[in-house]
Amino acid sequence: MSQGKVIIVTGGTGLVGKAIETIVTEENRKGETWIFLSSKDGDLCDYKATENIFKKYKPTHVIHLAAMVGGLFHNLSHNLDFLRNNLRINNNVLQISFETGVKKVVSCLSTCIFPGKASYPLDETMLHNGSPHPSNFGYSYAKRLIDVANHAYNEQHGCMFTSVIPCNTFGPHDNFNLESSHVIPGLMRKLHDIIEKGDDKFCVWGSGTPIRQFIYSLDLAKLILWVLRNYEEIEPILLCVDDEAQVTIKQVAEALAKSFNFKGDIVFDTSKTDGQHKMTSNNAKLRSYLPDFQFTPFDVAIKETVEWFKANYKTARL
């Protein structure tokens, strides 16, 4: 990237936005001005409000993270809301980016939007090969249409709009609410509360055998910055750890227990469903570009996240 870039990050106060802010603060690059937006800056569902944000900051580049998100049960009962609100947000950000001459937009998708009956490992070519899982079809179709729009804007107007597809992400500034959090922050919060109560049993739902890929938010931030500065394809790119870095849910629980110095028992409630046994994504495309990228070891990333959570418990999203 040349000098004089103004980059706005929508959803800039969430897990990934805060990670990007951490990395760019450490880099302290000259010629880049960063603006991390929150809902207080304006409602991205509203076209005029979004337009006013762009007029105010005059971005040359956009990292688009903002979305209506929620847990499984919220998705199940509000698929229409997830569809309509995310369509509005994405349409406003991309259309106003085009109208104001933004040079590049990097939007964030999710592996959860792949077909519900996909074969594994997932790769970038499989995104539209079937219907998404019925539990979150509203969110999924809205997110998939970002990829469709990226190609359409490029074909009709020559825009450099692209997208990234991260695997399960965790780290500082995550959502630790037990009702809506993902597996790692949910288990982290649960174990913290158990320790606070003085209990000696850490109950984990399921058998602990399912295998998952998790990416540390600070690693994801570095990769998104690489995409912003160096990746010149419209086609999306999966940002996920290598196959050998996959861990079981049991290993997650054990890593958390070690980081919290929990000496009690880890118990698995096999009356609860495990869900899909394995949901592997293929990072061959990423590795073709960055063969030497070093991911933070899982245990180290867990330890750093636990330390952040304990230090920021009073202000974390609980």
C-alpha positions as CSV (number, residue, x, y, z in Angstrom):
1,M,0.0,0.0,0.0
2,S,1.2,3.5,-0.8
3,Q,1.1,6.5,1.4
4,G,-2.0,8.4,2.5
5,K,-4.4,5.5,3.1
6,V,-7.5,6.0,5.2
7,I,-9.0,2.7,6.4
8,I,-12.3,2.4,8.2
9,V,-13.1,-0.8,10.0
10,T,-16.8,-1.5,10.3
11,G,-17.6,-3.5,13.5
12,G,-14.3,-2.1,14.7
13,T,-15.0,-2.7,18.4
14,G,-15.7,-6.4,18.2
15,L,-13.3,-9.4,18.6
16,V,-11.6,-9.1,15.2
17,G,-11.8,-5.3,15.0
18,K,-10.0,-5.0,18.3
19,A,-7.4,-7.5,17.2
20,I,-6.7,-5.4,14.1
21,E,-6.5,-2.3,16.2
22,T,-3.9,-4.0,18.4
23,I,-1.7,-5.1,15.5
24,V,-1.8,-1.7,13.6
25,T,-1.0,0.1,16.8
26,E,2.0,-2.1,17.3
27,E,3.1,-1.6,13.7
28,N,2.7,2.2,13.8
29,R,3.0,2.4,10.0
30,K,3.3,5.8,8.4
31,G,0.8,6.8,5.8
32,E,-2.1,4.8,7.2
33,T,-4.9,6.4,9.2
34,W,-7.2,3.9,10.9
35,I,-10.8,4.5,12.0
36,F,-12.5,1.8,14.0
37,L,-16.3,2.2,13.9
38,S,-18.9,1.2,16.4
39,S,-22.7,1.3,16.4
40,K,-22.3,4.8,18.0
41,D,-20.9,6.1,14.7
42,G,-24.1,5.4,12.8
43,D,-26.6,2.6,11.8
44,L,-25.1,0.8,8.8
45,C,-28.6,-0.5,8.1
46,D,-29.5,3.0,7.2
47,Y,-28.2,4.2,3.8
48,K,-28.0,7.9,4.7
49,A,-26.3,7.2,8.0
50,T,-23.7,5.0,6.3
51,E,-23.2,7.7,3.6
52,N,-22.6,10.3,6.3
53,I,-19.9,8.1,7.8
54,F,-18.1,7.8,4.5
55,K,-18.4,11.5,3.8
56,K,-17.0,12.3,7.3
57,Y,-13.9,10.0,7.1
58,K,-13.4,9.7,3.3
59,P,-11.9,6.2,3.4
60,T,-9.7,4.9,0.6
61,H,-10.0,1.3,2.0
62,V,-12.6,-0.6,4.0
63,I,-12.4,-3.7,6.2
64,H,-16.0,-4.7,6.6
65,L,-16.6,-6.7,9.7
66,A,-20.0,-5.4,10.9
67,A,-23.0,-7.7,10.9
68,M,-26.0,-8.7,12.8
69,V,-24.9,-11.8,14.6
70,G,-26.3,-14.1,17.3
71,G,-26.3,-17.6,18.8
72,L,-28.0,-20.7,17.5
73,F,-31.4,-20.1,19.0
74,H,-31.6,-16.4,18.0
75,N,-30.8,-17.5,14.5
76,L,-33.4,-20.2,14.5
77,S,-36.2,-17.8,15.5
78,H,-35.1,-14.7,13.6
79,N,-33.8,-15.8,10.2
80,L,-35.7,-13.1,8.4
81,D,-34.2,-10.4,10.6
82,F,-30.7,-11.8,10.0
83,L,-31.3,-11.8,6.3
84,R,-32.8,-8.4,5.9
85,N,-30.5,-6.5,8.3
86,N,-27.3,-8.0,6.9
87,L,-28.5,-7.5,3.3
88,R,-29.0,-3.8,4.2
89,I,-25.6,-3.4,5.9
90,N,-23.7,-5.1,3.2
91,N,-25.5,-3.3,0.4
92,N,-24.9,0.1,2.0
93,V,-21.2,-0.5,2.7
94,L,-20.4,-1.9,-0.8
95,Q,-22.6,0.6,-2.8
96,I,-21.3,3.6,-0.9
97,S,-17.7,2.3,-1.2
98,F,-18.3,2.2,-5.0
99,E,-19.9,5.6,-5.1
100,T,-17.2,7.3,-3.1
101,G,-14.3,5.7,-4.9
102,V,-13.0,3.4,-2.2
103,K,-10.0,1.5,-3.7
104,K,-10.5,-1.8,-1.9
105,V,-13.0,-3.5,0.4
106,V,-12.2,-6.6,2.4
107,S,-15.4,-8.2,3.8
108,C,-15.5,-10.9,6.4
109,L,-17.6,-14.0,5.8
110,S,-17.6,-17.2,8.0
111,T,-17.2,-20.9,7.5
112,C,-20.7,-21.4,9.0
113,I,-22.2,-20.1,5.7
114,F,-21.0,-23.1,3.7
115,P,-23.5,-25.7,2.5
116,G,-25.0,-27.6,5.4
117,K,-24.2,-30.9,3.7
118,A,-20.8,-30.0,2.4
119,S,-18.0,-32.6,2.2
120,Y,-14.8,-31.9,4.2
121,P,-12.3,-30.3,4.0
122,L,-14.0,-27.1,2.9
123,D,-12.3,-24.9,0.3
124,E,-13.1,-21.6,-1.4
125,T,-14.8,-23.2,-4.4
126,M,-17.5,-24.9,-2.3
127,L,-19.2,-21.7,-0.9
128,H,-22.3,-21.8,-3.1
129,N,-22.5,-25.6,-3.7
130,G,-25.8,-26.2,-1.9
131,S,-28.1,-24.7,0.8
132,P,-26.7,-23.5,4.1
133,H,-27.7,-25.2,7.3
134,P,-31.4,-24.4,8.0
135,S,-30.7,-23.0,11.4
136,N,-28.9,-19.9,10.1
137,F,-30.0,-19.7,6.4
138,G,-30.9,-16.0,6.7
139,Y,-27.5,-15.0,8.0
140,S,-25.7,-17.4,5.6
141,Y,-27.4,-16.2,2.4
142,A,-26.8,-12.6,3.3
143,K,-23.1,-13.3,3.8
144,R,-22.8,-15.4,0.7
145,L,-24.3,-12.5,-1.4
146,I,-21.3,-10.4,-0.4
147,D,-19.2,-12.7,-2.6
148,V,-21.8,-12.5,-5.4
149,A,-21.8,-8.7,-5.1
150,N,-18.0,-8.5,-5.1
151,H,-17.9,-10.3,-8.5
152,A,-20.7,-8.1,-9.8
153,Y,-19.0,-4.9,-8.8
154,N,-15.8,-6.0,-10.3
155,E,-17.4,-7.2,-13.6
156,Q,-19.5,-4.0,-14.0
157,H,-17.3,-1.3,-12.5
158,G,-13.8,-2.9,-12.0
159,C,-14.0,-2.6,-8.2
160,M,-11.4,-4.4,-6.0
161,F,-13.9,-5.9,-3.5
162,T,-12.9,-9.2,-2.0
163,S,-13.6,-11.3,1.1
164,V,-12.0,-13.6,3.7
165,I,-13.5,-16.7,5.4
166,P,-12.1,-17.3,8.8
167,C,-12.5,-20.5,10.8
168,N,-13.6,-20.3,14.5
169,T,-12.0,-17.3,16.0
170,F,-11.2,-16.5,19.7
171,G,-9.1,-14.1,21.7
172,P,-9.3,-10.9,23.8
173,H,-12.5,-8.8,23.5
174,D,-14.5,-11.9,22.6
175,N,-18.2,-12.4,23.6
176,F,-18.2,-14.3,26.9
177,N,-22.0,-14.3,27.3
178,L,-23.1,-17.9,28.1
179,E,-26.3,-17.6,26.1
180,S,-24.7,-16.4,22.8
181,S,-20.9,-17.0,22.9
182,H,-19.0,-19.6,20.9
183,V,-17.4,-22.6,22.4
184,I,-14.0,-21.2,23.7
185,P,-15.3,-18.0,25.3
186,G,-18.3,-19.9,26.6
187,L,-16.2,-22.6,28.3
188,M,-13.8,-19.9,29.5
189,R,-16.6,-18.0,31.2
190,K,-18.1,-21.2,32.6
191,L,-14.8,-22.3,34.1
192,H,-14.2,-18.9,35.6
193,D,-17.6,-18.9,37.3
194,I,-17.0,-22.5,38.6
195,I,-13.7,-21.4,40.1
196,E,-15.3,-18.3,41.6
197,K,-18.0,-20.5,43.3
198,G,-15.3,-22.9,44.6
199,D,-16.7,-25.9,42.7
200,D,-14.3,-28.7,41.7
201,K,-16.1,-30.1,38.6
202,F,-15.9,-28.5,35.1
203,C,-18.8,-30.0,33.1
204,V,-18.4,-29.8,29.3
205,W,-21.3,-30.7,27.1
206,G,-20.8,-33.6,24.8
207,S,-18.1,-36.3,24.6
208,G,-15.2,-34.0,24.0
209,T,-14.2,-35.9,20.8
210,P,-15.3,-33.4,18.1
211,I,-12.4,-31.8,16.2
212,R,-12.3,-28.1,15.4
213,Q,-10.0,-25.5,13.9
214,F,-9.5,-22.3,16.0
215,I,-7.6,-19.2,14.9
216,Y,-6.3,-16.7,17.4
217,S,-7.8,-13.3,16.7
218,L,-4.4,-11.6,16.6
219,D,-3.2,-14.1,13.9
220,L,-6.4,-13.5,12.0
221,A,-5.8,-9.7,12.2
222,K,-2.4,-10.1,10.7
223,L,-3.8,-12.2,7.9
224,I,-6.6,-9.7,7.2
225,L,-4.0,-6.9,7.0
226,W,-2.0,-9.0,4.5
227,V,-5.2,-9.4,2.4
228,L,-5.8,-5.6,2.5
229,R,-2.3,-4.8,1.4
230,N,-1.4,-7.7,-0.8
231,Y,-4.2,-10.0,-1.9
232,E,-5.5,-9.0,-5.4
233,E,-8.1,-11.6,-6.1
234,I,-11.9,-11.1,-6.1
235,E,-12.3,-14.7,-5.1
236,P,-12.6,-15.3,-1.3
237,I,-9.7,-16.8,0.7
238,L,-10.0,-19.1,3.7
239,L,-8.0,-17.9,6.7
240,C,-7.6,-20.9,9.0
241,V,-4.9,-22.9,10.8
242,D,-3.2,-25.9,9.3
243,D,-4.8,-29.4,9.6
244,E,-2.3,-30.5,12.3
245,A,-3.3,-27.6,14.5
246,Q,-6.8,-28.9,14.9
247,V,-7.8,-29.7,18.5
248,T,-10.6,-31.7,20.1
249,I,-13.1,-30.1,22.5
250,K,-11.4,-32.2,25.2
251,Q,-8.1,-30.5,24.4
252,V,-9.8,-27.1,24.6
253,A,-11.2,-27.9,28.0
254,E,-7.8,-29.2,29.2
255,A,-6.0,-26.1,27.9
256,L,-8.4,-23.9,29.7
257,A,-8.1,-25.8,32.9
258,K,-4.3,-25.5,32.7
259,S,-4.4,-21.8,32.0
260,F,-6.8,-21.2,34.9
261,N,-4.8,-23.5,37.1
262,F,-7.9,-25.5,37.8
263,K,-7.2,-28.6,39.8
264,G,-10.7,-30.1,39.8
265,D,-12.2,-32.7,37.5
266,I,-13.3,-32.2,33.8
267,V,-16.5,-34.1,33.3
268,F,-18.1,-34.6,29.9
269,D,-21.9,-34.7,29.7
270,T,-22.5,-37.3,26.9
271,S,-26.3,-36.7,27.1
272,K,-25.7,-33.5,25.2
273,T,-25.1,-33.7,21.4
274,D,-21.6,-33.3,20.0
275,G,-22.8,-31.8,16.7
276,Q,-20.7,-32.6,13.6
277,H,-17.6,-34.6,14.5
278,K,-15.2,-32.6,12.2
279,M,-15.5,-29.4,10.2
280,T,-12.1,-29.0,8.6
281,S,-11.2,-26.2,6.2
282,N,-8.4,-26.4,3.7
283,N,-5.9,-23.5,3.9
284,A,-3.9,-24.6,0.8
285,K,-4.7,-21.3,-1.0
286,L,-3.5,-19.3,2.0
287,R,-0.3,-21.4,2.2
288,S,0.4,-20.9,-1.5
289,Y,0.7,-17.2,-0.7
290,L,2.2,-17.4,2.8
291,P,4.0,-20.7,3.2
292,D,6.0,-19.5,6.2
293,F,3.3,-17.7,8.2
294,Q,3.6,-18.7,11.9
295,F,0.3,-19.3,13.8
296,T,0.4,-18.7,17.5
297,P,0.5,-22.2,19.3
298,F,-3.0,-23.0,20.6
299,D,-2.0,-23.3,24.2
300,V,-0.2,-20.0,24.1
301,A,-3.2,-18.3,22.5
302,I,-5.5,-19.8,25.2
303,K,-3.2,-18.7,28.0
304,E,-3.0,-15.1,26.6
305,T,-6.8,-15.0,26.2
306,V,-7.4,-16.3,29.7
307,E,-5.0,-13.7,31.2
308,W,-6.8,-10.9,29.2
309,F,-10.2,-12.2,30.4
310,K,-9.2,-12.3,34.1
311,A,-7.6,-8.8,33.9
312,N,-10.6,-7.3,32.1
313,Y,-13.5,-9.3,33.6
314,K,-15.4,-6.2,34.8
315,T,-15.5,-4.6,31.4
316,A,-15.7,-7.8,29.1
317,R,-18.8,-8.7,27.2
318,L,-20.5,-11.1,29.7
